[in-house]
Amino acid sequence: MDTVHHHLVHNSGVPGAWPGFCASFDVTAAALVALITLARARSDRVDGLGPDLPGEPT
């Protein structure tokens, strides 16, 4: 949405760099959420709380 918003809505109060900044923030935030989610899932599996994966020793 950040990359096309300026084509849909004209707002002269928004700096020209804002769409790029906002898009990069969104991507960074999504990457951090993904890393935290994967780390927690791995931690749960190592602690024996998650499902066993095929081929892993029991």
A tleap script that builds the chain and sets N, CA, C and O, in Angstrom:
source leaprc.protein.ff14SB
mol = sequence {
  NMET ASP THR VAL HIE HIE HIE LEU VAL HIE
  ASN SER GLY VAL PRO GLY ALA TRP PRO GLY
  PHE CYS ALA SER PHE ASP VAL THR ALA ALA
  ALA LEU VAL ALA LEU ILE THR LEU ALA ARG
  ALA ARG SER ASP ARG VAL ASP GLY LEU GLY
  PRO ASP LEU PRO GLY GLU PRO CTHR
}
set mol.1.N position { 0.823 -1.188 0.000 }
set mol.1.CA position { 0.000 0.000 0.000 }
set mol.1.C position { 0.868 1.254 0.000 }
set mol.1.O position { 0.510 2.263 -0.607 }
set mol.2.N position { 1.996 1.189 0.673 }
set mol.2.CA position { 2.852 2.376 0.763 }
set mol.2.C position { 3.367 2.823 -0.600 }
set mol.2.O position { 3.582 4.013 -0.828 }
set mol.3.N position { 3.561 1.881 -1.493 }
set mol.3.CA position { 4.137 2.230 -2.791 }
set mol.3.C position { 3.113 2.818 -3.756 }
set mol.3.O position { 3.496 3.485 -4.717 }
set mol.4.N position { 1.825 2.589 -3.526 }
set mol.4.CA position { 0.801 3.114 -4.432 }
set mol.4.C position { -0.104 4.154 -3.781 }
set mol.4.O position { -0.925 4.770 -4.462 }
set mol.5.N position { 0.032 4.355 -2.487 }
set mol.5.CA position { -0.857 5.281 -1.774 }
set mol.5.C position { -0.813 6.686 -2.357 }
set mol.5.O position { -1.848 7.339 -2.490 }
set mol.6.N position { 0.390 7.158 -2.707 }
set mol.6.CA position { 0.502 8.524 -3.233 }
set mol.6.C position { -0.175 8.680 -4.593 }
set mol.6.O position { -0.471 9.801 -5.006 }
set mol.7.N position { -0.423 7.577 -5.291 }
set mol.7.CA position { -1.166 7.649 -6.552 }
set mol.7.C position { -2.679 7.721 -6.302 }
set mol.7.O position { -3.425 8.226 -7.141 }
set mol.8.N position { -3.119 7.222 -5.166 }
set mol.8.CA position { -4.542 7.188 -4.854 }
set mol.8.C position { -5.008 8.407 -4.066 }
set mol.8.O position { -6.100 8.923 -4.304 }
set mol.9.N position { -4.180 8.867 -3.127 }
set mol.9.CA position { -4.552 9.971 -2.247 }
set mol.9.C position { -3.466 11.028 -2.312 }
set mol.9.O position { -2.295 10.741 -2.068 }
set mol.10.N position { -3.856 12.256 -2.643 }
set mol.10.CA position { -2.883 13.348 -2.692 }
set mol.10.C position { -2.883 14.072 -1.350 }
set mol.10.O position { -3.911 14.589 -0.911 }
set mol.11.N position { -1.725 14.102 -0.707 }
set mol.11.CA position { -1.575 14.787 0.573 }
set mol.11.C position { -0.267 15.553 0.520 }
set mol.11.O position { 0.809 14.960 0.594 }
set mol.12.N position { -0.355 16.863 0.392 }
set mol.12.CA position { 0.854 17.681 0.239 }
set mol.12.C position { 1.655 17.793 1.532 }
set mol.12.O position { 2.784 18.284 1.505 }
set mol.13.N position { 1.110 17.356 2.655 }
set mol.13.CA position { 1.818 17.424 3.926 }
set mol.13.C position { 2.756 16.260 4.181 }
set mol.13.O position { 3.501 16.270 5.161 }
set mol.14.N position { 2.733 15.265 3.323 }
set mol.14.CA position { 3.582 14.084 3.501 }
set mol.14.C position { 4.890 14.296 2.753 }
set mol.14.O position { 4.871 14.602 1.561 }
set mol.15.N position { 6.033 14.138 3.430 }
set mol.15.CA position { 7.320 14.288 2.746 }
set mol.15.C position { 7.488 13.241 1.647 }
set mol.15.O position { 6.917 12.153 1.725 }
set mol.16.N position { 8.264 13.571 0.636 }
set mol.16.CA position { 8.471 12.651 -0.481 }
set mol.16.C position { 9.152 11.356 -0.089 }
set mol.16.O position { 8.960 10.332 -0.743 }
set mol.17.N position { 9.949 11.388 0.973 }
set mol.17.CA position { 10.667 10.189 1.406 }
set mol.17.C position { 9.806 9.267 2.265 }
set mol.17.O position { 10.216 8.145 2.565 }
set mol.18.N position { 8.638 9.717 2.659 }
set mol.18.CA position { 7.826 8.933 3.587 }
set mol.18.C position { 7.420 7.563 3.047 }
set mol.18.O position { 7.542 6.587 3.787 }
set mol.19.N position { 6.947 7.425 1.810 }
set mol.19.CA position { 6.553 6.091 1.334 }
set mol.19.C position { 7.692 5.071 1.403 }
set mol.19.O position { 7.478 3.926 1.801 }
set mol.20.N position { 8.884 5.481 1.022 }
set mol.20.CA position { 10.025 4.563 1.095 }
set mol.20.C position { 10.381 4.202 2.519 }
set mol.20.O position { 10.675 3.043 2.813 }
set mol.21.N position { 10.359 5.190 3.417 }
set mol.21.CA position { 10.650 4.933 4.824 }
set mol.21.C position { 9.615 3.991 5.418 }
set mol.21.O position { 9.958 3.030 6.106 }
set mol.22.N position { 8.361 4.270 5.151 }
set mol.22.CA position { 7.280 3.468 5.710 }
set mol.22.C position { 7.334 2.028 5.182 }
set mol.22.O position { 7.134 1.080 5.941 }
set mol.23.N position { 7.601 1.871 3.904 }
set mol.23.CA position { 7.704 0.530 3.323 }
set mol.23.C position { 8.879 -0.234 3.918 }
set mol.23.O position { 8.754 -1.419 4.226 }
set mol.24.N position { 10.021 0.435 4.083 }
set mol.24.CA position { 11.181 -0.255 4.662 }
set mol.24.C position { 10.927 -0.608 6.124 }
set mol.24.O position { 11.377 -1.656 6.589 }
set mol.25.N position { 10.222 0.239 6.851 }
set mol.25.CA position { 9.862 -0.083 8.231 }
set mol.25.C position { 8.955 -1.308 8.267 }
set mol.25.O position { 9.152 -2.197 9.095 }
set mol.26.N position { 7.963 -1.365 7.377 }
set mol.26.CA position { 7.043 -2.502 7.332 }
set mol.26.C position { 7.785 -3.805 7.057 }
set mol.26.O position { 7.514 -4.823 7.694 }
set mol.27.N position { 8.718 -3.776 6.112 }
set mol.27.CA position { 9.485 -4.980 5.773 }
set mol.27.C position { 10.355 -5.401 6.956 }
set mol.27.O position { 10.431 -6.587 7.277 }
set mol.28.N position { 11.007 -4.442 7.602 }
set mol.28.CA position { 11.854 -4.749 8.755 }
set mol.28.C position { 11.029 -5.315 9.907 }
set mol.28.O position { 11.434 -6.294 10.535 }
set mol.29.N position { 9.891 -4.717 10.185 }
set mol.29.CA position { 9.026 -5.208 11.260 }
set mol.29.C position { 8.536 -6.625 10.959 }
set mol.29.O position { 8.497 -7.468 11.856 }
set mol.30.N position { 8.162 -6.891 9.712 }
set mol.30.CA position { 7.711 -8.233 9.335 }
set mol.30.C position { 8.831 -9.252 9.489 }
set mol.30.O position { 8.589 -10.372 9.939 }
set mol.31.N position { 10.055 -8.880 9.120 }
set mol.31.CA position { 11.195 -9.788 9.267 }
set mol.31.C position { 11.462 -10.089 10.737 }
set mol.31.O position { 11.748 -11.233 11.090 }
set mol.32.N position { 11.374 -9.083 11.591 }
set mol.32.CA position { 11.592 -9.307 13.021 }
set mol.32.C position { 10.518 -10.214 13.618 }
set mol.32.O position { 10.827 -11.095 14.420 }
set mol.33.N position { 9.269 -10.007 13.236 }
set mol.33.CA position { 8.191 -10.868 13.723 }
set mol.33.C position { 8.415 -12.308 13.260 }
set mol.33.O position { 8.208 -13.245 14.031 }
set mol.34.N position { 8.835 -12.489 12.009 }
set mol.34.CA position { 9.099 -13.836 11.497 }
set mol.34.C position { 10.243 -14.495 12.255 }
set mol.34.O position { 10.148 -15.671 12.607 }
set mol.35.N position { 11.321 -13.760 12.513 }
set mol.35.CA position { 12.457 -14.320 13.247 }
set mol.35.C position { 12.080 -14.694 14.674 }
set mol.35.O position { 12.478 -15.752 15.162 }
set mol.36.N position { 11.327 -13.849 15.339 }
set mol.36.CA position { 10.899 -14.150 16.708 }
set mol.36.C position { 9.993 -15.376 16.727 }
set mol.36.O position { 10.126 -16.235 17.599 }
set mol.37.N position { 9.073 -15.460 15.770 }
set mol.37.CA position { 8.171 -16.609 15.690 }
set mol.37.C position { 8.947 -17.898 15.453 }
set mol.37.O position { 8.681 -18.909 16.102 }
set mol.38.N position { 9.904 -17.871 14.528 }
set mol.38.CA position { 10.711 -19.062 14.261 }
set mol.38.C position { 11.565 -19.443 15.460 }
set mol.38.O position { 11.707 -20.627 15.764 }
set mol.39.N position { 12.133 -18.465 16.142 }
set mol.39.CA position { 12.957 -18.752 17.318 }
set mol.39.C position { 12.122 -19.377 18.428 }
set mol.39.O position { 12.576 -20.309 19.092 }
set mol.40.N position { 10.919 -18.879 18.636 }
set mol.40.CA position { 10.051 -19.454 19.670 }
set mol.40.C position { 9.617 -20.863 19.302 }
set mol.40.O position { 9.566 -21.739 20.166 }
set mol.41.N position { 9.306 -21.093 18.039 }
set mol.41.CA position { 8.903 -22.430 17.603 }
set mol.41.C position { 10.051 -23.410 17.777 }
set mol.41.O position { 9.841 -24.544 18.207 }
set mol.42.N position { 11.258 -22.983 17.446 }
set mol.42.CA position { 12.426 -23.851 17.602 }
set mol.42.C position { 12.685 -24.125 19.078 }
set mol.42.O position { 12.998 -25.255 19.454 }
set mol.43.N position { 12.559 -23.111 19.906 }
set mol.43.CA position { 12.769 -23.272 21.340 }
set mol.43.C position { 11.748 -24.243 21.927 }
set mol.43.O position { 12.101 -25.091 22.746 }
set mol.44.N position { 10.499 -24.126 21.519 }
set mol.44.CA position { 9.465 -25.038 22.006 }
set mol.44.C position { 9.750 -26.466 21.581 }
set mol.44.O position { 9.536 -27.396 22.359 }
set mol.45.N position { 10.232 -26.657 20.356 }
set mol.45.CA position { 10.530 -27.997 19.864 }
set mol.45.C position { 11.712 -28.591 20.618 }
set mol.45.O position { 11.696 -29.774 20.955 }
set mol.46.N position { 12.734 -27.790 20.886 }
set mol.46.CA position { 13.907 -28.266 21.619 }
set mol.46.C position { 13.522 -28.618 23.046 }
set mol.46.O position { 14.047 -29.581 23.606 }
set mol.47.N position { 12.615 -27.856 23.643 }
set mol.47.CA position { 12.175 -28.113 25.009 }
set mol.47.C position { 11.175 -29.262 25.090 }
set mol.47.O position { 10.753 -29.626 26.187 }
set mol.48.N position { 10.789 -29.836 23.962 }
set mol.48.CA position { 9.862 -30.949 23.955 }
set mol.48.C position { 8.407 -30.534 23.967 }
set mol.48.O position { 7.536 -31.365 24.229 }
set mol.49.N position { 8.121 -29.289 23.694 }
set mol.49.CA position { 6.743 -28.819 23.732 }
set mol.49.C position { 6.056 -28.877 22.378 }
set mol.49.O position { 4.828 -28.910 22.306 }
set mol.50.N position { 6.831 -28.889 21.312 }
set mol.50.CA position { 6.253 -28.868 19.975 }
set mol.50.C position { 6.191 -30.259 19.374 }
set mol.50.O position { 6.644 -31.225 19.987 }
set mol.51.N position { 5.632 -30.365 18.173 }
set mol.51.CA position { 5.539 -31.668 17.511 }
set mol.51.C position { 6.908 -32.150 17.054 }
set mol.51.O position { 7.765 -31.356 16.665 }
set mol.52.N position { 7.100 -33.466 17.106 }
set mol.52.CA position { 8.340 -34.053 16.609 }
set mol.52.C position { 8.318 -34.049 15.093 }
set mol.52.O position { 7.279 -34.282 14.477 }
set mol.53.N position { 9.453 -33.788 14.506 }
set mol.53.CA position { 9.564 -33.803 13.059 }
set mol.53.C position { 10.008 -35.183 12.602 }
set mol.53.O position { 10.754 -35.856 13.314 }
set mol.54.N position { 9.560 -35.619 11.418 }
set mol.54.CA position { 9.974 -36.929 10.914 }
set mol.54.C position { 11.493 -36.997 10.781 }
set mol.54.O position { 12.135 -36.046 10.335 }
set mol.55.N position { 12.049 -38.129 11.171 }
set mol.55.CA position { 13.485 -38.327 11.040 }
set mol.55.C position { 14.288 -37.861 12.234 }
set mol.55.O position { 15.497 -38.088 12.284 }
set mol.56.N position { 13.650 -37.214 13.202 }
set mol.56.CA position { 14.363 -36.778 14.400 }
set mol.56.C position { 14.331 -37.888 15.442 }
set mol.56.O position { 13.333 -38.599 15.565 }
set mol.57.N position { 15.412 -38.037 16.185 }
set mol.57.CA position { 15.402 -39.053 17.252 }
set mol.57.C position { 14.401 -38.673 18.341 }
set mol.57.O position { 14.200 -37.494 18.630 }
set mol.58.N position { 13.779 -39.681 18.938 }
set mol.58.CA position { 12.780 -39.403 19.982 }
set mol.58.C position { 13.325 -39.645 21.351 }
set mol.58.O position { 12.615 -39.460 22.340 }
savepdb mol mol.pdb
quit
